[in-house]
Structure formats: structure tokens, C-alpha cells
Amino acid sequence: MVTLLFLAGVFSVIDRGVLAIVVDPVRQDIGIGDEQVALLQGLAFGLFYAIMGMPMGLLADRVSRKHLVATGIGLWSLATIASGLAQGFGSLFAARLMVGLGEAALGPCAISLIADLFPPERRGRPISLYMMGQGLANGLAIVLTGLVLTHAAQGAFTGLPLLEALAPWRVAFVLFGAGGIGVAAAMALLTREPERKGASIPASAKGVAGKAELQWLWANRGLTVPLYLAFAICFTAAYGAGAWTPTLLLRGYGVSPAFLGTWLGPFAMAFSATGPLLGGYLLDRAMQRGRTGARFTILTLAPLCAIPSALAVLAPDPRLAAVLVASSNAVFACVGTVMFATLQTLVPANMRGSAISLTLVLNTLLGATLGPLLVATITERLFGNPAMVGWSIALVAIPCVLISSLLYAIAGKSTHAAFHSRTG
């Protein structure tokens, strides 16, 4: 189950993030500007992802999670293929909407499944493995997209039905979408649904879907409000930088897509593997020793480690810039691992899916939607120079990680105050 969730996480990020690597070919092919690209990266993906996030989380707490996640993988994979076949901004926007709809099912189901497969003191590492898949996918997307673009331009797909008639960037979308369909089939056929374990919201509190969950979140708002906001603001920096850092290297340093595959991709994968594993190890070690407050220390300090990456524009050499850019993968993957594991410990057992889905909803509304758009708007309207995108990343990312660190510190202090029972 964890292996398939790992693979699902890989394809979710590749299918979501490949657009960031083919920005300029897409712009030229369908005739759009940076702000429209940012809408495709953020709003188009994030609209259904945000709207359906909480319903998917509530479903994950009530129906078969393996079937729900298999359906989601199949849907976003088909939508990724449709993205490669889109002929204009409108059709590409619609396809990205469906990618967001399908991916809304993954996070709530994956973390909830892992929580029922492992006890609290052993959850950090399997969650880190799942998160590592999503982190590695950033580098894999760069490497694989670079390979596809290079080979497609050399005619490697000549003679293959459908693919030979497509531009290289379109071939990448179609191939990645096809791979996800295989993962969906394996999830549906090869796994079983585990029994739900742990304390639950009392049955008397239930009624209207989501009412009990909202009551619990509001009752514990001293912790939940800064905790959720910190995560969303942290990932405003992550999404904003992630959407535009390949473009920073391409425009600011004049490198080729092959350079991205040779330098940015491998380093991104290395850092992506390190971050969640380190976060999972530190979290499990702290929990086993009874140091439950250490999770908030990790969450407070980790975002600050992304500041050097945000300043990659200052690097004198594209190779150093690529390493700095890639280092943020370790930081944000570590934050995600510790955040998700912390939530699974804090919330009632039958709220695990909806608790995760709320992070994804807020992440999308603030992070995936706002982050890329802020960077694009600063580049176009403040600087008026596409080559200045690196400075735009710095202006967005640095304030976000500072605010996130502060909010995590506030959430940590609230654990010393009275905290309501998990059963309400």
C-alpha cells in the first residue's frame, strides 16, 4: 500500500508540475503570457482541488479510501493526457481543472491509510516515504521532461501513433498521464482497505456532514488556526518558487533544458529524498522518547532553511543556482512530513482524512493559486522584465517562510495551554 501511495505521489507531482518546465514552449504554441501561465499553474489546478478538498476528506473518513484514491489517480491521469492534446488556453485550463479534481482525493486518503497501518511511534517514516515520492517527483519531472523534450525534438517518437504528430511538450503530458493509469489499476486490484483505528468523534456529534469536524477544529482553534495557516503560507513560498525556478535558470542564466535534466533534476531528487527521511526520523525519535513538543520545534525552524534557496538569483554560476534551488525540496518535504504526522496524532481517528484535506485546501487557495501568480505579477508589473523572475521569487518566498516560522512557534506554545480531548 505504501509503495503504491509512493508511486501515486510521484505521478501526482509530475502531472501537476510538468507545466513549470515547459512554460516557454506552451506560451509560444498557444499564444499566452506569463500571467496566463500562472493561472494554469495555480488557479486552473487549484480551483477544483480547493473546492473538492473538504468533500474528498469527508469521503475519505466514510468510504473505501483505496477505491477513492484509485478513481482520483485515473481521473487526473486522463486529464494530464488531455492537457497534452489541448489546442488553446480554454481547453488547457479545463484539463488542469480536472487534474486538480482528481488529485484532491490523494492526500486525505494516503495519510489516513498510513495512520491505520502503523502505530503513532512508527508513522513518521512511512509518511516520509510517501512524502519522499512527491519530493522526488520534482526532480524526476525535470529529468524526464528534459529527456522527452530532447528525444522528441530528435524524432524519437516518429512512427508511433498519436505521439509523432505532437509537439515535444505535448508528448511529455501524454506519456506521464499514461503512466498514472497503471498506478490507478494497481491500487484498485492489489491492495486492501485497513481497519480504522483510534478514538473517534462521538456519534452524537454527527449529523450534517462536516459539522462535527468543524466543531472540533473551532474548539481547538488556538492550535489549529496558526498550525494550518503556517503550513499554507509556507507552501505559498514553495509553490511560488517551484513554479518559476526552472524558468529562472532558463531565462536568467541562459541554460538549456538539458542542463535542467543534468543539474537541477538530480540535485532536486537528492534533496527530496533527504528532507522527508530526516523529518520522519527526527519525529519518530522524538515521539519514542516522549518529547512530543519537538515536532513544533522542527516545524518552527525548518521553513527558515529555505531562505538560501530563495536567494538563488544571487548565485554567480548556474550550477550553484541549481543546487540552491534544489535545496528547498528538502526543506518543504521535511515540513510536510512532520506536519502530516503531527495532525494524525492530534486529531480524532475519524477526522484524519478531513484534517489532511483542510491543509490541502488552504495550501491550494494560498499556496498553489497565489504563489505562482504573485511571482508572475511582480515580474510583469513591477519589474517589467521576464529575466527578473528570480528577484520576484525572493520577494515572495522570504516573507512567507518568516511568517510561517512565527505561526508554527505560536502553535507550539499553544500546546502548553489546555487542549481539548480528541473525543471532543
N, C-alpha and C positions, 0 to 999 in steps of 0.2 A: 504493500500500500504506500509506504513512504517513498519507495523508488519511483512509483508511477506519479505520485504527487510531485516529486522532484522533477521528473520529465515534463509534467504539465506546467510547472512553474517556469521551466526553461522556455517552452514554446509560448507561454503567455507573454513573457517579456520580449522575446524575439518578434512575435507578431505585432506587439504593441510598439516596439522601439525601432523597427527597421526603417520607418519613415524618417527618423532623425538622421540616418546615414545616407539617404538618397534625396535630401532636400533639394539640391540644385537641379538634378535631372527631372524631378517631379515638377518643379517650378517651370522649367523650360518646356516640358512636354504638355502640360495642361494650362500654362499661362497664368500663374498666380504669383503673389508676392509673399514676403516673409510673414506678414500678419495672417494671411490666409493659411500658410503652412502651420503657424502656431495654433490656429483654430482647429486644423486637422489633428495636430498632435495632442491638443488639450481638450477643447470643448467637444469636438466630434467624438472622441473616445470617452470623455468624461461624462457626457450628458446622461446616457443610459446607465453607465457604470454607477453614477451617483444616485439616479432616480431608483434604480433597481437594487442598489446595495442593501438597504434595510429589508425589503421584501425577501431577497435571497437569504439574508442572515436569519430571518424568522423561519423561512422554509427549511434551512439547514438544521434548525432546532426541532423540526417537526416531522420531516420526511426522510427518506433514504438519501444520505449525503453522497454515497458513491454514484447513484443514478443521476442526482442533480449535477454533480461536477462533471460526469461524463457527457451529459447533454450540453453543459456550458462549453466544454472543450470543443465538441463537434460544431457548435454554433459559431464560436469565434474563429475556428479554423476555416470554415466555409466563407466567413466574412473576410478573412485575410486573402483568400483566393479572389474574392470579388473585388478587393482593393486593387489587386494587380490587373484586373480587367476593366477598371473604371475609366471612363472617357472624358470626364470633366470634374470640376470641383464638387458639384452637387452629388454625383454618384459616388465619388470617393468619400465625401462627408458621410453619406448614408451607410457605406460599408464600414467606416470607422465607428459609427454608432453601434452597429451590430457586434463589432469586436468588443466594445465596452459592455454590451449586454451579456454576452457570453462569459466574459472574464469576471463579471460581478459574482458569479457562483463559486469561483475557485477558492478565494481566501477564507471565507467563513467555513466552508466545508473542510478544507485541508487542515486548518488549525484545530477545528473541533474533532476531526477524526484522530489526529495525533494525540490530542488530550485524552481521548478514551482508549488509546492503545498503550499509553505509558503513564506511570505514576508521576506526581509533581516533581520529584527529585531527579527524574530521568527524562523530562520533556525537553530540556534545553537543547540537547544535541540532535534529536530527530527534527525539532523545529528548525535548528540551524541548518540541517541538511536540506530541508525544504526551501529555506531562505537562500541557501547557497546556490540552489538551482536557478533562482531568479537573479541572483547576483552574477553567476557565471554567464547567464544568458546575455547580459550586456556586452561582455567580451566576445561571446560566441556570435552574437548578431553582427558585430563589427567584422570578425574574421570571415564568417560565412558569407555575409553580404559582399565583402570585398572580393572573395573568391568567385562568387556568382557573377558579379559585375565584370570582373576581369575576363572570365571564361566566356561569358555571353558575348562580350564585345569581340572576342576572338572567334566566334562562331561555333562554340562547343555544343550548342543546342540545335544546330541545324539538322533538319531531318526528323526532329521529334514533334509529334502532333501538338498543337497549341503553342508550345514554348518557342518554336523557331520564328513565329510571327510577332513575338513580343519584344519590347524594348528591355534592356538588361534589368532595369529596376522593377519592371513588372514580373519578370521571371523569378526574382527573389521572393516577391509576395506569394506567388503561386506555389513555389516549392516549399516554403515554410508552412503555408496553410495545409498542404497535403500531409506533411509530417505530423501535424497535430491531430489529424483524423485518426491516425493509427494509435495514438495515445488514448484517445477517447474510446476506441473499441476495446483496448486492453483493460482500461478502467472498468468498463461495463461487464466484461466477461471474466476477468481473472481475480477480482477482489471480493471481499465480503464486508458487510456493514457491522462494525463492532457495537457491543452493548454500551449505552450511555452510562457513565459512572459519575458519582459525586452528588453533593447536595443540590437541590433544585428549588426554584421559586415555588412556594406553596400553591396547590391547585386552586385555593380560594382566591388567590390574587389574579387568576387568569380570567379571561373573558374576551374583550376586544383584542385582536392580535396586536402585540407590541405594547399594550398598556402596562403590564407587569414589568416589562423590561425598562420602560421609561420611568416608572415609579422607583425602581431600584437605582437607576442612574441618577435621578434627581435627589434621592435620599442621601446619596454618597457624592454629591456634586463637588464638595471640597477637594476630593481626589480626582474624580472623573473629568471635570471641566479642564483643569490645567494639563492633565495627562493626555487627553485627546487633542487639545489644541497644540500642545508641544509637538506631538507626532505629526500633525498636519502641517504645521509651519516648518518643521524640519524638512519634510518632503516637498514643500514648495521650493526649497533650495535644491533638493535632489532632482526633481522633475525639470525645473528651470534650467539647471546646468546640464543635466543628461540629454535634454532635447537639443542643445546647441553646442556642446563641446566638440563633437565631430566637425561641425561647421566652423568652429573657432580654429581648429587645426587646418582645415582645408582652405579657409579664407585668410586667416591671419598669418599662417606660415607657408602657404602655397604648397602643401603636401598633396600627394595623390591618394586615391582610395587604397592603393596597395600599401602605402605607408600606414594607414589606419589598421589594416589587417596584420601588418608585421609588428607594429609597436603598440598601438592603443589596445588592440584586441587581446593579445596575450597578457599584458600587464593588468588589464581590466579583469580578466579571468583569475589571475593570481590573487589580486586584492579581494575579489569577490569570494573566493574560497576561504581566505584568511579571516575576513570580518565576521561572518556568521559562526564559524567554528570557534573563534576566540570568544565571541559573545556567549555562545552556548556553554562553552567550558567554564567561563567565569561565573555564569549564572548557576549552573549545576553545582559547582564547587561551593559557592556561597550558600545555596539552599541546603546542601548536605551538612554544612557547618552551622546551620541555624541563623545565618546572617542575612535575613530577608531584606534588610534595608540597603544592602549592597546593590540591588538591582536599580535603585534610583540614583545611586552614585554613578553607576555605569551610564545610565541614561542622561545624566546631567553633563558628564564630561565628554562623552563620545561625539556629540554634534560639533564641539569646538575643534575637533581634529580635522574637520572638513575645510577649515579656513585656508590652509595652503593650496588645496585643490582649486578653491575659488579664485586664487591669485595666479593661476597658471598662465594668464596672459602676460605676466611679467617675465616668464622664462625666456632666456636668450636663445634657446635651442628647441626645435620642435620635439626632439626626443625627451628632453626634460619636461616639456609641457605635457607630453603624452603620459609620462609617469605620474605627474602631479594630478592630471585629470583622472587617471585611473584609480588613484588612491582613495577617492571619495567613495568608490564602490565598497571598500572595506568598512568605512565609517557608517554609511547608511544601512548596509546589510546587518551590521552589529546592532544598530539602533532598532531595526525591525525585529530581529530575533529576540532581543531582550524585552521589547515592548509586547510582542505577541505572547511570549511565555508568561510575562507578568500578568497580563489580562486573564489568561487561562487559570491562574492561581487565584485571582481576586474575585472573579465573577461566579455566580451560581452555574452548575453544570448545564442546565437547560437554557443558559444565556450565552454560551460560548460562541455560537455561530453569529448571533446578533451583535455581540460585543466586538468581534473582529470586523463585521460588516460596517459598523459605525466608524471604525478607524479608516476603512477604505472609502466610505462616502465622504468623510471630511478631507481625507487625503486627496480625493479627486476634485472636490469643489475648490479647495485652497491650493493643492499641490499641482495635480496634473493639468487642471484648467488654467489656473492663474500663473503658475511658474513660467511655462514656456511663453505665454502671452506677454508677461512683464518684460522678459528678456527681449522679445521681438519689438515691443513698443518702444523701449528705451533705445534700441539700436536704430530704429527707423525714425523716431520722432525727436529724440534728444540728441543723438549723435549724427543722424542722417548719413551714416556711413556703414555699409554692411561689414566692413573689415573690423569695426569696433565691437563686434559681438562679444569678445572676451571681457571687455570692460563692463558690458551690460550684465554678464553673468556675475561678476564680482559685486556689482551694485545690488543685485537681487539676493545672492546666496549668503553673503556675510551677515547682513542684518537678520536674516531668517534663522541662521544657526545660533546666533547670540540670543535671540528671543526664545527659541526652543529650549536652550540650555537653562535659561531662567525659569521657564514654566515647569520643566522637569524638577528643578530644585524646589519649587513651590509644592508640586505634587508629593515629593519625597517628605517634606516637612509635615504634610497633612496626615501621613501615616502615624505620626506621633500623637495625633488627636484621636478622639473617639471615632471608630469606623464601624458602620452597621454590619450586622451579621450577614453572611451570604444568603441566608434563607429569608432575608427581609426583616 
